[in-house]
Amino acid sequence: MNILVVLLISLVVLAIGYLGYGRWLAKEWGIDPSRKTPAHELEDGVDYVPAKAAVLMGHHFSSIAGAGPINGPIQAAIFGWVPVLLWVLIGGVFFGGVHDFGALFASIRNKGQSIGVVISETMGQKAKRLFLVFAWMTLLLVVAAFASIVANTFGTTNAAGVAIEGANLDANLSTAMISILFIVLAIIFGFLVYRQNVAVGIATVIGCVGIVAIVALGLNWHPIAFTYNTWMYILALYILIASVTPVWILLQPRDYLSSFLLYFMIAVALISVFGAAFTGTGTTAMPAFAGFKVTGNGLFTTGTMFPALFITIACGAISGFHSLVSSGTTAKQIDNERDAMPIGYGAMLIECVVAVLSLCAVAYIWKEVNVPAEELKYASPTIVFATGLSRMLGSFTNEGVQRVIYQMLVLAVSVFCLTSLDTATRLARYMFQEFWLDKGETVKDAKGFKAVLVNPFVATAITVFLGIGLGLTGYSKIWPLFGAANQLLAALGLLAVCAWLGSIGRNNKMFFIPMCFMLVVTITSLIQTIMLRFKAGDMWSIIQGVIAVVLVVLAVDLAITGIRTLGKQAKA
């Protein structure tokens, strides 16, 4: 595998997809720059706040990225680089991009409300509630998984209570300190832009200088040292507060600033790939195709290519979580409809670039990772990603640069996980609140027990309690179920937007193949999960099996309702 050739082909394909297919979608759906957006129509200073395109792009990109486009391609690499690359490119252009852009557009045209509300307009109140339950359960898994990932990255112990030592401990403590300082920096940025009216350009320069300063400080001074469990409790308190504060205080500025870490990470990765190629180390031993059935070693996935490949590579090709971000926070902040395509469709394709770079990273150190489990030295895909790219950079620089870049890459991934974590908590709060409201009813209209349940603090507290409780069991026990639930959520998101576009007389045929394919893939995967979990017989496996059964039942019911709705539209 020549990593530079793979990267160049990917960039060309994704650019053509954006300029060609993305623009065609915008024209077919009727994007209207003169139309007033919910951020202006319903501005409340808390959730509905108009944001400049660059700031909102930072929020959206950081929120949808997380660890997904890194973990998925690396875990699926055991199938070979060709299957992974094909799914990332085809999935991103024709599945994920359509899904994210469509969800954002549908939400903008429905007062910035969630896909659940969009469903109620076309499939009825029962379908809305089924979707909200499904989405909320999936978000609990997101909160659990990403909280566990962050706690693992910050802690002095892992989820099993085993102490982390040496260089890895130093890296964890540095990452934790920098992340805390990053939150403080974001609050200062938000205050400057939204309360002192400092120009975004000037504030950005201040923010970028601040990022360099806190990174330098955190690498050399990191006195805070807590265990995995302690960090889980701290994260619980953090997301409880972060998900109910006005978006201008933390969410917008933090996500905007963290996007610069992501851009930095992409820039370093691109330089590393080009540099390694020109120094003669860019050709690897990674196979093009390794077979339809594989057995992982703890780092890689295990199973058959169908459905494992399409479940494992989530955010790098298509992810249901993206539709919740698009229709949860992003749609409430978008300043103009013309921003919907670059933010909705464009951010997904940039995430595909990250997925391709992750594939290049694992390919570069393929001989070190494609080993028996007892010989494996890499504990997570994040470490593989950082090691592969920093090693490429080291091939034409020096060990000092390689070490700093390694730390920066680990930090970047951790920041994105933290970003996705509190965004997911805010989204779960929206889902929980909307479940209890009747059509046309708002949080302010709720009376009696409903008023208690839709209270932002109550809805958030319930979500945090259950999500963190699941997360305390460890990332590895949650991720497999999250992957299938997340991709099934994508199928339902495609179905919802397809039905809505049909109801307003717009072209929705581009959704047919993606939604049918994802429904088949994900339900097949969940049925496999159910069989394996009940066969295992232990308490946690049975709980996972029960959750999988509930998700399948909800999804099938929604799919039947959606297909009937589409059938009626076709006859009309």
C-alpha positions as CSV (number, residue, x, y, z in Angstrom):
1,M,0.0,0.0,0.0
2,N,1.4,3.4,-1.0
3,I,-0.1,5.8,1.6
4,L,0.4,8.9,-0.5
5,V,-1.4,7.5,-3.5
6,V,-4.3,6.4,-1.3
7,L,-4.5,9.9,0.3
8,L,-4.4,11.8,-3.1
9,I,-7.1,9.6,-4.6
10,S,-9.3,10.2,-1.6
11,L,-8.8,13.9,-1.6
12,V,-9.8,14.1,-5.3
13,V,-12.9,11.9,-4.8
14,L,-14.1,13.9,-1.8
15,A,-13.6,17.2,-3.5
16,I,-15.6,16.1,-6.6
17,G,-18.3,14.8,-4.3
18,Y,-18.6,18.1,-2.5
19,L,-18.5,20.3,-5.5
20,G,-20.7,18.0,-7.6
21,Y,-23.1,16.0,-5.5
22,G,-23.3,18.4,-2.6
23,R,-24.3,21.3,-4.8
24,W,-26.8,19.1,-6.6
25,L,-28.4,18.2,-3.3
26,A,-28.6,21.9,-2.3
27,K,-30.4,22.7,-5.5
28,E,-32.8,19.7,-5.4
29,W,-33.9,20.5,-1.8
30,G,-34.2,24.3,-2.3
31,I,-31.7,25.9,-0.1
32,D,-32.8,29.6,0.3
33,P,-30.3,32.1,1.6
34,S,-33.0,34.8,1.9
35,R,-35.1,32.7,4.3
36,K,-34.9,33.6,8.0
37,T,-33.3,30.8,10.2
38,P,-34.5,29.6,13.6
39,A,-31.4,31.2,15.2
40,H,-32.9,34.6,14.3
41,E,-36.6,33.8,14.5
42,L,-36.4,32.2,18.0
43,E,-33.2,33.7,19.4
44,D,-33.2,33.2,23.2
45,G,-29.6,33.7,24.2
46,V,-29.3,30.1,25.5
47,D,-29.9,27.5,22.8
48,Y,-31.0,29.7,19.8
49,V,-28.0,31.9,19.1
50,P,-26.9,33.0,15.6
51,A,-23.2,32.0,15.0
52,K,-20.8,33.0,12.4
53,A,-20.2,30.3,9.8
54,A,-16.6,29.7,10.9
55,V,-17.5,29.4,14.6
56,L,-20.5,27.1,13.9
57,M,-18.3,25.0,11.6
58,G,-15.9,24.6,14.5
59,H,-18.7,23.5,16.8
60,H,-20.3,21.1,14.4
61,F,-17.0,19.5,13.2
62,S,-15.7,19.1,16.7
63,S,-18.9,17.6,17.9
64,I,-19.4,15.0,15.2
65,A,-15.7,14.0,15.0
66,G,-14.9,12.6,18.5
67,A,-12.9,9.4,18.3
68,G,-15.1,7.8,15.6
69,P,-13.2,8.6,12.4
70,I,-10.0,7.4,14.2
71,N,-11.3,4.3,16.0
72,G,-13.5,2.9,13.3
73,P,-11.0,2.7,10.3
74,I,-8.2,1.4,12.5
75,Q,-10.3,-1.3,14.1
76,A,-11.7,-2.3,10.6
77,A,-8.2,-2.3,9.0
78,I,-7.9,-6.0,9.6
79,F,-10.2,-6.5,6.5
80,G,-7.6,-4.8,4.3
81,W,-7.2,-1.2,3.1
82,V,-9.3,-1.5,0.0
83,P,-12.6,-2.4,1.8
84,V,-12.0,0.3,4.4
85,L,-11.2,3.0,1.8
86,L,-14.1,2.1,-0.5
87,W,-16.6,2.3,2.4
88,V,-15.2,5.6,3.7
89,L,-15.4,7.3,0.2
90,I,-18.7,5.8,-1.0
91,G,-20.2,6.1,2.4
92,G,-19.1,9.6,3.0
93,V,-20.3,11.1,-0.3
94,F,-23.5,9.1,-0.8
95,F,-24.5,8.1,2.7
96,G,-23.0,10.2,5.5
97,G,-23.0,13.5,3.6
98,V,-26.6,13.1,2.5
99,H,-27.6,12.1,6.0
100,D,-26.0,15.0,7.8
101,F,-26.9,17.7,5.3
102,G,-30.5,16.4,5.1
103,A,-31.0,16.3,8.9
104,L,-29.6,19.8,9.2
105,F,-31.8,21.2,6.4
106,A,-35.0,19.4,7.7
107,S,-34.4,20.8,11.2
108,I,-33.8,24.4,10.0
109,R,-37.1,24.2,8.2
110,N,-38.8,22.9,11.4
111,K,-37.7,25.7,13.8
112,G,-34.4,24.0,14.7
113,Q,-36.2,21.1,16.4
114,S,-34.9,17.5,16.4
115,I,-35.5,14.8,13.9
116,G,-38.1,13.5,16.3
117,V,-40.3,16.5,15.7
118,V,-39.7,16.2,11.9
119,I,-40.9,12.6,12.2
120,S,-44.1,13.8,14.0
121,E,-44.9,16.1,11.1
122,T,-44.9,13.2,8.6
123,M,-45.4,9.9,10.5
124,G,-47.3,11.0,13.6
125,Q,-46.9,11.5,17.3
126,K,-46.3,7.8,18.1
127,A,-43.5,7.5,15.6
128,K,-42.0,10.7,17.1
129,R,-42.0,9.2,20.6
130,L,-40.5,5.9,19.4
131,F,-37.7,7.7,17.7
132,L,-37.0,9.9,20.7
133,V,-36.7,6.8,22.9
134,F,-34.4,5.2,20.5
135,A,-32.3,8.4,20.1
136,W,-32.1,9.0,23.8
137,M,-31.0,5.4,24.5
138,T,-28.3,5.7,21.8
139,L,-27.1,9.0,23.4
140,L,-26.9,7.3,26.8
141,L,-24.4,4.9,25.1
142,V,-22.6,7.9,23.6
143,V,-22.2,9.5,27.0
144,A,-21.1,6.3,28.5
145,A,-18.6,5.4,25.8
146,F,-17.0,8.9,25.4
147,A,-16.9,9.5,29.2
148,S,-15.1,6.2,29.6
149,I,-12.6,7.2,26.8
150,V,-11.9,10.6,28.3
151,A,-11.5,9.1,31.8
152,N,-9.1,6.5,30.4
153,T,-7.1,9.3,28.8
154,F,-7.0,11.4,31.9
155,G,-6.7,8.9,34.7
156,T,-3.9,7.3,36.7
157,T,-5.7,3.9,36.4
158,N,-7.8,2.3,33.7
159,A,-11.4,1.2,34.0
160,A,-10.3,-2.1,35.5
161,G,-8.4,-0.3,38.2
162,V,-4.9,-1.2,36.9
163,A,-2.3,1.6,37.5
164,I,-0.9,3.4,34.5
165,E,2.9,4.0,34.7
166,G,5.8,5.6,33.0
167,A,5.5,7.7,29.8
168,N,1.8,6.8,29.4
169,L,1.0,8.2,32.9
170,D,2.8,11.4,32.1
171,A,0.9,11.8,28.9
172,N,-2.4,11.2,30.7
173,L,-1.7,13.8,33.3
174,S,-0.6,16.4,30.7
175,T,-3.7,15.7,28.6
176,A,-5.9,16.2,31.6
177,M,-4.3,19.5,32.6
178,I,-4.4,20.9,29.1
179,S,-8.0,19.9,28.7
180,I,-9.0,21.7,31.9
181,L,-7.1,24.9,30.9
182,F,-8.7,24.6,27.4
183,I,-12.2,24.9,29.0
184,V,-11.1,28.1,30.9
185,L,-9.7,29.5,27.6
186,A,-12.9,28.8,25.8
187,I,-15.0,30.7,28.4
188,I,-12.6,33.7,28.1
189,F,-13.0,33.5,24.3
190,G,-16.8,33.4,24.5
191,F,-16.8,36.4,26.9
192,L,-14.6,38.4,24.5
193,V,-16.7,37.7,21.4
194,Y,-20.3,37.8,22.8
195,R,-20.0,40.2,25.7
196,Q,-17.2,42.5,24.8
197,N,-17.9,42.4,21.0
198,V,-14.3,41.7,20.1
199,A,-13.9,40.8,16.4
200,V,-13.8,37.1,15.8
201,G,-10.5,37.4,13.9
202,I,-8.8,39.2,16.8
203,A,-10.3,36.8,19.4
204,T,-9.2,33.8,17.2
205,V,-5.6,35.1,17.3
206,I,-5.8,35.5,21.1
207,G,-7.3,32.0,21.3
208,C,-4.7,30.3,19.2
209,V,-1.9,32.0,21.2
210,G,-3.7,30.8,24.3
211,I,-3.8,27.2,23.0
212,V,0.0,27.3,22.5
213,A,0.5,28.7,26.0
214,I,-1.7,26.1,27.7
215,V,-0.2,23.2,25.8
216,A,3.3,24.4,26.8
217,L,2.2,24.8,30.4
218,G,0.3,21.4,30.5
219,L,3.3,19.5,29.1
220,N,5.5,20.8,31.8
221,W,3.2,21.2,34.8
222,H,0.4,18.7,35.5
223,P,-0.2,18.4,39.3
224,I,-3.7,16.9,39.0
225,A,-3.8,13.1,39.3
226,F,-7.0,11.2,39.7
227,T,-8.1,7.6,39.1
228,Y,-10.5,6.5,36.3
229,N,-13.5,6.4,38.6
230,T,-12.8,9.9,40.1
231,W,-12.6,11.3,36.6
232,M,-15.9,9.7,35.7
233,Y,-17.5,11.6,38.7
234,I,-15.8,14.8,37.7
235,L,-17.0,14.4,34.1
236,A,-20.5,13.8,35.4
237,L,-20.5,17.2,37.2
238,Y,-18.9,18.9,34.2
239,I,-21.4,17.7,31.6
240,L,-24.3,18.3,34.0
241,I,-23.3,22.0,34.1
242,A,-22.1,22.3,30.5
243,S,-25.3,21.0,28.9
244,V,-27.6,23.6,30.5
245,T,-25.4,26.7,30.2
246,P,-26.0,29.1,27.3
247,V,-24.2,27.9,24.2
248,W,-22.2,31.2,23.9
249,I,-20.4,30.6,27.3
250,L,-18.8,27.3,26.5
251,L,-20.2,25.2,23.7
252,Q,-19.7,27.5,20.8
253,P,-16.3,29.0,21.8
254,R,-14.8,25.7,23.0
255,D,-15.9,23.8,19.9
256,Y,-14.6,26.6,17.7
257,L,-11.2,26.7,19.4
258,S,-10.9,22.9,19.5
259,S,-11.5,22.8,15.8
260,F,-8.1,24.5,15.4
261,L,-6.6,21.5,17.1
262,L,-8.4,19.3,14.6
263,Y,-7.2,21.4,11.7
264,F,-3.7,21.3,13.2
265,M,-4.0,17.5,13.5
266,I,-5.1,17.2,9.8
267,A,-2.3,19.5,8.7
268,V,0.4,17.5,10.6
269,A,-1.1,14.3,9.2
270,L,-0.9,15.5,5.6
271,I,2.7,16.8,6.1
272,S,3.6,13.4,7.7
273,V,2.2,11.4,4.8
274,F,3.8,13.5,2.1
275,G,7.1,13.6,4.0
276,A,7.2,9.8,4.6
277,A,6.5,9.2,0.9
278,F,9.3,11.4,-0.2
279,T,11.8,9.8,2.3
280,G,11.0,6.4,0.8
281,T,9.0,5.0,3.8
282,G,5.5,5.5,2.5
283,T,4.9,2.0,1.1
284,T,3.6,-0.5,3.7
285,A,2.9,-4.2,4.0
286,M,-0.8,-3.8,4.8
287,P,-2.8,-6.1,2.5
288,A,-5.4,-4.8,0.1
289,F,-7.8,-7.5,1.1
290,A,-7.5,-9.9,4.0
291,G,-10.7,-12.0,3.6
292,F,-14.4,-11.8,4.4
293,K,-14.0,-13.2,7.9
294,V,-11.4,-12.0,10.4
295,T,-10.4,-12.6,14.0
296,G,-9.1,-9.5,15.8
297,N,-6.4,-9.3,18.4
298,G,-8.0,-6.9,20.9
299,L,-7.2,-3.9,18.7
300,F,-9.0,-5.0,15.5
301,T,-12.6,-6.0,15.1
302,T,-13.8,-9.6,14.8
303,G,-16.4,-11.0,12.5
304,T,-17.6,-11.1,8.9
305,M,-17.2,-8.2,6.5
306,F,-21.0,-8.0,6.4
307,P,-22.1,-6.4,8.7
308,A,-18.9,-5.8,10.8
309,L,-17.1,-3.4,8.3
310,F,-20.1,-1.1,8.1
311,I,-20.8,-1.1,11.8
312,T,-17.2,-0.6,12.9
313,I,-16.5,2.3,10.5
314,A,-19.1,4.7,11.9
315,C,-18.3,8.4,11.9
316,G,-15.8,8.0,9.1
317,A,-18.6,7.1,6.6
318,I,-22.0,7.6,8.3
319,S,-23.1,8.1,11.9
320,G,-26.6,8.5,13.4
321,F,-25.1,10.8,16.1
322,H,-24.4,13.3,13.4
323,S,-28.1,13.8,12.6
324,L,-28.7,14.5,16.3
325,V,-26.0,17.2,16.3
326,S,-27.3,18.6,13.0
327,S,-30.8,18.8,14.3
328,G,-30.0,19.5,17.9
329,T,-27.5,22.2,18.4
330,T,-26.2,23.2,14.9
331,A,-29.7,24.0,13.4
332,K,-30.4,26.3,16.3
333,Q,-27.3,28.4,15.6
334,I,-27.0,28.5,11.9
335,D,-27.0,32.2,10.6
336,N,-28.0,31.6,7.0
337,E,-29.3,28.6,5.0
338,R,-26.4,28.9,2.6
339,D,-24.1,27.7,5.4
340,A,-26.0,24.4,5.6
341,M,-24.1,22.7,2.8
342,P,-20.5,23.5,3.9
343,I,-21.4,22.7,7.5
344,G,-23.7,19.7,7.0
345,Y,-22.2,18.1,3.9
346,G,-18.7,19.6,4.0
347,A,-17.9,18.7,7.6
348,M,-18.8,15.0,6.9
349,L,-16.3,14.9,4.0
350,I,-13.6,16.5,6.1
351,E,-14.3,13.7,8.6
352,C,-13.7,11.2,5.8
353,V,-10.3,12.8,5.3
354,V,-9.5,12.1,9.0
355,A,-10.7,8.5,8.5
356,V,-8.3,8.1,5.5
357,L,-5.5,9.5,7.5
358,S,-6.3,7.0,10.3
359,L,-6.0,4.2,7.7
360,C,-2.6,5.6,6.6
361,A,-1.4,5.7,10.3
362,V,-2.3,2.1,11.0
363,A,-0.8,1.0,7.7
364,Y,2.5,2.7,8.5
365,I,3.1,0.6,11.6
366,W,1.2,-2.5,10.2
367,K,3.9,-5.0,11.2
368,E,3.7,-3.9,14.8
369,V,-0.1,-4.0,15.1
370,N,-0.9,-7.1,13.1
371,V,0.5,-9.5,15.7
372,P,-1.0,-12.0,18.2
373,A,-2.9,-10.4,21.2
374,E,-0.2,-11.3,23.7
375,E,2.4,-9.5,21.6
376,L,0.4,-6.3,21.0
377,K,1.9,-3.2,22.5
378,Y,-0.9,-0.7,21.5
379,A,-3.8,-0.3,24.0
380,S,-6.1,1.7,21.8
381,P,-6.7,3.1,18.2
382,T,-5.8,6.5,19.5
383,I,-2.3,5.4,20.4
384,V,-2.0,3.7,17.0
385,F,-3.1,6.9,15.3
386,A,-0.7,9.1,17.2
387,T,2.2,6.6,16.9
388,G,1.8,6.1,13.2
389,L,1.6,9.7,12.2
390,S,4.3,10.9,14.6
391,R,6.6,8.1,13.4
392,M,6.0,9.3,9.8
393,L,6.9,12.9,10.8
394,G,10.0,11.5,12.7
395,S,11.2,9.9,9.5
396,F,12.3,13.3,8.2
397,T,12.6,15.4,11.4
398,N,13.9,14.2,14.8
399,E,12.9,12.4,18.0
400,G,12.1,15.6,19.8
401,V,9.6,16.7,17.2
402,Q,8.1,13.2,17.1
403,R,7.5,13.2,20.8
404,V,5.8,16.6,20.9
405,I,3.6,15.7,17.9
406,Y,2.6,12.4,19.5
407,Q,1.4,14.2,22.6
408,M,-0.4,16.8,20.6
409,L,-2.3,14.2,18.6
410,V,-3.4,12.3,21.7
411,L,-4.5,15.7,23.2
412,A,-6.5,16.5,20.0
413,V,-8.4,13.2,20.1
414,S,-9.1,13.7,23.8
415,V,-10.5,17.2,23.3
416,F,-12.8,16.0,20.5
417,C,-14.1,13.2,22.8
418,L,-14.8,15.7,25.5
419,T,-16.6,18.0,23.0
420,S,-18.7,15.1,21.8
421,L,-19.5,14.1,25.4
422,D,-21.1,17.4,26.5
423,T,-22.8,17.9,23.1
424,A,-24.3,14.4,23.4
425,T,-25.5,15.3,26.9
426,R,-27.2,18.5,25.7
427,L,-28.8,16.5,22.8
428,A,-30.1,13.8,25.2
429,R,-31.6,16.6,27.3
430,Y,-33.5,17.9,24.2
431,M,-34.7,14.3,23.3
432,F,-35.9,13.7,26.9
433,Q,-37.8,17.0,27.0
434,E,-39.4,16.6,23.6
435,F,-40.7,13.1,24.5
436,W,-43.1,14.5,27.1
437,L,-44.4,17.4,24.9
438,D,-47.5,17.1,22.7
439,K,-47.5,18.6,19.2
440,G,-47.1,22.4,19.3
441,E,-46.3,22.3,23.0
442,T,-43.1,23.9,24.4
443,V,-41.2,23.5,27.6
444,K,-42.8,26.7,28.9
445,D,-46.3,25.2,28.3
446,A,-45.8,22.0,30.3
447,K,-47.8,21.6,33.5
448,G,-47.8,19.2,36.5
449,F,-45.4,16.2,36.3
450,K,-44.5,17.2,32.8
451,A,-43.1,20.5,34.0
452,V,-40.8,18.6,36.4
453,L,-39.6,16.1,33.8
454,V,-38.9,18.7,31.1
455,N,-37.0,21.0,33.5
456,P,-33.6,21.3,31.9
457,F,-31.8,20.3,35.1
458,V,-34.0,17.3,35.8
459,A,-33.8,16.0,32.2
460,T,-30.0,16.5,32.2
461,A,-29.5,14.9,35.7
462,I,-31.4,11.7,34.7
463,T,-29.3,11.4,31.5
464,V,-26.0,12.0,33.3
465,F,-26.8,9.5,36.1
466,L,-27.6,6.7,33.7
467,G,-24.9,7.5,31.1
468,I,-22.1,7.8,33.6
469,G,-23.4,4.7,35.4
470,L,-23.0,2.7,32.2
471,G,-19.6,4.3,31.6
472,L,-18.2,3.1,34.9
473,T,-18.4,-0.4,33.5
474,G,-15.7,0.4,30.9
475,Y,-15.5,1.5,27.3
476,S,-14.9,-2.0,25.8
477,K,-18.2,-3.3,27.2
478,I,-20.2,-0.4,25.7
479,W,-18.7,0.3,22.2
480,P,-19.9,-2.8,20.3
481,L,-23.6,-2.1,21.2
482,F,-23.1,1.7,20.7
483,G,-21.8,1.0,17.1
484,A,-24.8,-0.9,16.0
485,A,-27.3,1.4,17.7
486,N,-25.6,4.5,16.2
487,Q,-25.7,3.1,12.7
488,L,-29.3,2.1,13.1
489,L,-30.0,5.6,14.2
490,A,-28.5,6.8,10.9
491,A,-30.9,4.5,9.0
492,L,-33.8,6.0,10.9
493,G,-32.5,9.5,10.3
494,L,-32.3,8.9,6.6
495,L,-35.9,7.5,6.7
496,A,-37.2,10.5,8.6
497,V,-35.6,13.1,6.2
498,C,-36.7,11.1,3.2
499,A,-40.3,11.1,4.4
500,W,-40.2,14.8,5.2
501,L,-38.8,15.8,1.8
502,G,-41.5,13.7,0.2
503,S,-44.2,15.5,2.2
504,I,-43.0,18.9,1.0
505,G,-42.7,17.8,-2.6
506,R,-38.9,17.7,-2.9
507,N,-36.7,15.0,-4.5
508,N,-36.0,12.3,-1.9
509,K,-34.9,9.4,-4.1
510,M,-31.2,9.8,-3.1
511,F,-32.2,8.4,0.4
512,F,-33.7,5.1,-0.8
513,I,-30.6,3.0,-1.2
514,P,-28.7,4.4,1.8
515,M,-31.6,3.9,4.2
516,C,-32.5,0.4,3.0
517,F,-28.8,-0.7,3.2
518,M,-28.3,0.7,6.7
519,L,-31.5,-0.8,8.0
520,V,-30.4,-4.3,6.8
521,V,-26.8,-3.9,8.0
522,T,-27.7,-2.7,11.5
523,I,-30.6,-5.0,12.2
524,T,-28.4,-7.9,11.1
525,S,-25.7,-6.8,13.5
526,L,-28.1,-6.3,16.4
527,I,-29.6,-9.8,15.9
528,Q,-26.0,-11.2,16.0
529,T,-25.4,-9.2,19.2
530,I,-28.6,-10.5,20.8
531,M,-27.6,-14.1,20.1
532,L,-24.0,-13.7,21.3
533,R,-25.0,-11.8,24.5
534,F,-27.7,-14.2,25.6
535,K,-25.4,-17.1,24.9
536,A,-22.7,-15.6,27.1
537,G,-25.1,-15.6,30.0
538,D,-23.4,-13.2,32.4
539,M,-25.4,-10.3,33.8
540,W,-23.8,-7.5,31.7
541,S,-24.1,-9.5,28.5
542,I,-27.8,-10.2,29.3
543,I,-28.4,-6.4,29.9
544,Q,-26.7,-5.6,26.5
545,G,-28.9,-8.3,24.9
546,V,-32.1,-6.8,26.4
547,I,-31.1,-3.3,25.2
548,A,-30.4,-4.7,21.7
549,V,-33.8,-6.3,21.6
550,V,-35.5,-3.1,22.6
551,L,-33.6,-1.2,19.9
552,V,-34.5,-3.7,17.2
553,V,-38.2,-3.6,18.1
554,L,-38.3,0.2,18.1
555,A,-36.4,0.4,14.8
556,V,-38.6,-2.2,13.1
557,D,-41.8,-0.4,14.2
558,L,-40.4,2.9,13.0
559,A,-39.3,1.5,9.7
560,I,-42.7,0.0,9.0
561,T,-44.4,3.3,9.8
562,G,-41.9,5.2,7.6
563,I,-42.3,2.8,4.6
564,R,-46.1,3.1,4.9
565,T,-45.8,6.9,4.8
566,L,-43.5,6.8,1.8
567,G,-46.0,4.4,0.1
568,K,-48.9,6.9,0.7
569,Q,-46.8,9.7,-0.7
570,A,-46.0,7.7,-3.8
571,K,-49.7,7.1,-4.4
572,A,-50.7,10.7,-3.8
